[in-house]
Amino acid sequence: MGRSIETARRRTLVAGAPVLALLGAAAAPPPPPPPPAAGQFLALSDIHFDPFADPAIVPKLIAARADRWPAIFASSRRTMPAGPGSDTNYPLLDSTLKAAAAAAGRPGYDFVLLTGDLLRHDFETSFAKYGGPDKAALSAFTLKTLTFVNREIERRFRGAPLIEALGNNDNDCGDYQPRPGGPLLAATAATLPAVARDAEASADYAAGGNYAVRHPRTPGHLFLVLDSVLWSPKYRDACGDSGIRAGSAQLAWLEWQLFRARQRGQTASLVMHIPPGVNPHESTAAAPAPFWADAWRDRFLAITAAYAPVLSAGYAGHTHMDDFRILSTPAGPYLAIRITPSVTPLFGNNPSFSVMRYTLADARPTGYSSHVFQGGAWRPEYDFARTYGYDRYSPADLTALAAAIRSGGSARAAYARYYASGAKSPITDANALVYACAQTELLPAAFAACAGAAPAPAQ
């Protein structure tokens, strides 16, 4: 009998679990699969860089090439902006990029994503104080400022491609007045290596500010970068002759890119400045204020719903706040759009940037950490997964989060606390549904019905 047990024991060492089962022992569970390979990137938005912050050096900036600007800014005695009411001066830009580099750790960022508005508000008016009404001089200075900001980012994060959308302030005509086909677009494309080295992307950018480039680490994945300013009801082609045709043409371009991606077995992320849906800052339940004109929004939603399996993620800015939007059909949610908070503190928020995490296999975001400038120093503010309890940044999980925020309690409290990057939040129990319903209800009628419901009390 002892020999039989010994023989069985020896067989167990060789045969493993099946023999253990014969002897009545429990089989050892298989080891868990390794976590998917992950990457990270830096997300910036709404820098609104102000080259006029120190009037003493503006004449030197106007006279010098963009590559001489760092030395000129180094001679300035200006310190960080005092807070709300000021756009980003050089000390804040420099501090932001240094803090972002420190937050990267090793091996750094795979790329930098900038969702628009590089230039300060009222850029043209400010330039007129120093350069006069000369439109050519304004265009030259606009290009130098865009070039300087792009080169500063690329210099600080060498090897990390800069993927950049245009904002409503990023032109030489006026707010919400980009000029499709204008000389500034072609010149700006040359300042972005990811665009400049791709002939098709360069041509598309020069025509309308939109372009497609490959993801640097995920094979078969594209960034489809849109100039969503063309879809704003505030858009005016004041310096060109394209009119509304540019907005329609860009939607046709988007549909073609998604059609071709599906044919090739590719996936895509959408990058834009102005998100779709309702602007909660300008809305009430009775009077929603759409971010986009109705015709463009409806066509965009139809196109993206038709190609939902191609889409992995969406990224936007514009609101200056920490937020998200969810695109859905009756079948369920299909795209989450991360709204990255701003670097500029102009609207009362603290300066901020995000470190986004994603899976290398499919470029789908899994979460992020938010970093803020508060109390005279940069610090980590919160982590999406630890704060909200989701290990993915998926449409389904964000839909669940939106429902929790709408219901009140700890989710709403966290959302309100971090909305303005730790500064005083505009969200109260009285208006919370206006902000929460904007996350999921992109059509004015649906938003009004949602936001008009009785708000849930905080718990």
Phi, psi and omega in degrees: 000316178298323180295323180296318178295319180296319178298317178297321180297317180296321178295326178300319181296331182268313189273338175079222191302319181303319179291322177300322179295321179297326181276358178091004179274152179287138178289141178290135179293149178294150179296148179295150178294149179295148178297149180297146179300136187238155174229177177214154176216160179269128177249120177238152174205152171048058176294316181051058182293134184247098178284354182263006186300327177247098184303335184294334184255357183300316178302325178292321179295319180298322184278339188261158172288159182299328181287350176266353185296321181305319180293325179292316179295327179296336180277351182283150177261006180293144176250191183299152177302148182292336181142214182308142181099353180238141172273185188281116174269182184296317179303322179288319177300312180299315180296319180298312183292324176294317180294322179294321178296320180292328181285344184290324187064207178247138012264018179099199183262145176283329176194170176243129179248121182239113186265045164094170184061072174281330188263149180298161175292149179055042182300316184295319179296319179295319180296324183299334179293334185246325184253358179075194185274008183294111182293324179294319179294322177298315180298318180296319181288325175300313180297319180297322180291315177299317179298316181298313181298315180297318181292325177297316179296314182294326180292322183284334185233059182301136181090351177255106182302145177263116176255119194223132172259157177272145177254177183292340178266356189268065177202173183251020179248314180160169182302131182062027183231054175295155183244095178302134181079001181284161183298332181296324181296311180298321180291322179291323178305325181291342180273356181247102183305324180297331178271316187298329182275000180243112186298318181293318178297319179298317180294317179295318180298315181297329182281319187213002180086002177252155180194164176236131175222158181281147174294138184289341185231341181257109181299141176074015180242139183242148162264121173257105187263125187245149169261084185287356173299329180297341181260359179286142174295347177272352183295136173222132176269066187288337184247010181221195181226021181277332180058217182283352182299328181296319179296318178293318181296323180293323176295322176296320177298316179299315180297320179296317179298318180290321176299313181293322178298317179296319179299327184267000182074026181263166173237171186209152168247142177262134179235130183206173176265297182272124180281163172285168175105208187251140178273107185292336182290337182246013187242155162234170179300327182276341185220079178293144178244100183292144174289327184239155172297145187304315185297319180289318179299312183296320179291320177299314181296323178294318180294311184292325177295322180294332182245028183307320181296341180281335191270129180257327187196163174222147182221137180211181178214231169081317185282343184073001185244167182269110190203186177203163174226149181235128175263131185221160167236175175303337179283345179136175180287144181229349179208131173255134179246115176280126175258109184280131179291166191271160169280318180294142176265016191306319187263023174093356177276163170277146174303143186208156166215165181234146170254108183269142175250147180207163177271133183294331185295322187225004177065019178278132180291145178246347180157191182196163167243139181257139180235138185228155172260113185210137179066028177085009181207156174277144178206154171296137181260302178201161177246132185303310184295314182291327183282315187255347175084020177245135180263008174225158174248062188260160176303319181293315181293321179290329174297318176296320178295317179300320178295321179293320178296319180295329183280345182096195177082204188293326180296315178295320180299318179292317179301314179295321183295322186263355185303315180260029178056046175088352176276179180302126185274142174281354185272126176233172176298330182290326184246009187302323181292331177300317180284317183291319181291332177295338181292327187240334186258097186273345180262138186305318182295316179294322178297314182298319179294321179290310185287343179277352178290159179294128181292144177285139179290150176293146181244000000 
